[in-house]
């Protein structure tokens, strides 16, 4: 039995416009450029404002007609010149793609293309060398499969047992572990030395063996091979005293062997300059200038075009609204109106994005004024998302979207906005300082330590306490890991 009843619910729903704005706020400069290009391609009612069409809009006719009449006449004239037929939009079939595409490039526009250097990739280079070897068809196919399992650093990611099974199931090639390893030895003889290794130890040994084969057989090189072959675990853990004792070496002999090992490349695949690899350049979203002690903020929107709604599409809506609405004309009117509304929303969202970004960065700049004037990290104040959200009157999630993916160029370098946010801690004298200031002091202490006897976390905690920063050992370990600094044992070096 059906029952009717009233039910009250509290729901929070985001409109499509709000969702669009949130996505645009989160995008960095490069992403926004691509998003605008995509929107222009997909929405014919959206176009780039140019000086030419701006001037055309501002011209006042001598006959005294108002703006709407002028727009109507120009629209009519344009339609006649282009012999535009409204019936193109009245077709009951799906609208072809070419009718919804727009080309905003003029015939006289300068067209520049980014040049790319030609070359072969790392894996193509290996396949090329494979072709030079005297292998039968089966060995060649095994070789191709092995190369396909070598990563960009030059290491073989699959075990020989797994490859035997893979070749049987995927390539229908019956083989054995011995046959695969035989072909692998051929590949390990390729350039760059060390390629095809299954681990770091094998990679370094392959490079040393290549040097010995080519005539280099110094005492230091032979010692280096012995250390990597027999005492690799001790070498990685920097237990130098154990190595010296077991091999009966002097410190000078060990240092000479270590120098030979340090000449080797732990990632041989990276030694080749690949055209397929992409160079990542940071394009800052903001620039801060110090103008004689006065900070000035600029939102970098030089590559963002000024957008407008197509006058042709606006005119088509006016024209269709005056005509008798048949079914086909209603569909055309609905299609065009949706495109025009979408263009308006997109333009408004871009404006809101720029305003949000500027006000957020302005608040951060004012909050951290002392730092942006001097570049001294010790002057960075503790600052959390809530602090900026309260200043600009926005939600914390909005500030987070701005901070997580935007960069600011300052007189002292280019930084991610997120890096200026930090928790606070209290010194012995009661002063509140940023955790970033503490990390800077910690980094300086480690940089100036005796590399023969690096500071342990306990010693670092004691040194910071002497400076007035009461920090626990486990907190030191956390900050050290955040700074990508290894433990004391792994920082040890032979002077």
Secondary structure by P-SEA (a helix, b strand, c coil): cbbbbbbbbbbbbbcaaaaaaaaaaaccaaaaaaaaaaaaaacccbbbbcaaaaaaaaccccccccaaaaaaaaaaaaaaaacccccccccccccccccccccccccccbbbbbbbbbbbcaaaaaaaaaaaccccaaaaaaaaaaaaaccccccccccaaaaaaaaaccccccccaaaaaaaaaaaaaccccccccccaaaaaaaaaaaaaaaccccaaaaaaaaaaaccaaaaaacaaaaaaaaacccaaaaaaaaaaaaacccccccccccccbbbbbbbbcbbbbbcccbbbbbccccccccccccaaaaaaaaaaaaccccaaaaaaaaaaaaaaaaaaaaaaaaaaaaaaaaaaaaaaaaaaccccccccccccccccaaaaaaaacccaaaaaaaaacbbbbcccccccccccbbbbbbccccbbbbaaaaaaaaaaaaaaccccccccaaaaaaaaaaacccccaaaaaaaaaaacccccccccccc
